[in-house]
Amino acid sequence: MSLTFYFLRHGQTACSREDVFCGAGLDTELTPEGREMAEAFAKGYREVEWRAVYSSNLRRTITTAQPLCDALGISLRVRAELNEIAYGRWEGLQKETVRQQYHDEYISWLADPAWHAPTGGESAIVIARRGLQVTEEIQKEFSDGNILLVSHKATIRIILCSLLGIDVGRFRYRLACPVGSISMVEFTSSGPILKVLADRSLLSVELRSLRGT
């Protein structure tokens, strides 16, 4: 049996619904629809034999992971390294507002977010380093089985790029990661292979059709 990572993005929040920058600096709650997404995941994946469940330390991921942990009777492992990218002064702002108020930094970030950070925030390289720290620790503890990591849009995409050999600077343009979606990476003898990307088939049609997800 191989080691498999399941990356789950948290359920909908008001920030994801309104499409504003929401990183480590905003500890937002799930919307009622976001909680439905969490319950849907727990129902759809409770039969999987989980070795461990990890989450960032932000409420939106913990609340997403908790229904599954409650159903299985296992403890949630909370790791700040799985937190979303810090957007600094851009937190809570619409993209157009950021473009106007922080034009030069925004253009640099769009061109190469690997090395250019949001104003007062973190670059993708920083996220890759802390994210891979967690995945490497998991690989040392578990040689096989299924591991769930509940995290955030940018963080999941950055970790996936790092594992799959994709330029981290292209994470925004190569991988999708809507709220409530699951991506799966299996570690084989030849390295990690992406088995599933941004799957939301477990969600109802109504939840999948929500604006701004």
Beta strands, then each sheet from edge to edge (+ up, - down):
strand 1: 3-9
strand 2: 50-55
strand 3: 76-78
strand 4: 145-151
strand 5: 182-188
strand 6: 191-199
sheet 1: 3+ 2+ 4+ 1+ 5- 6+
end
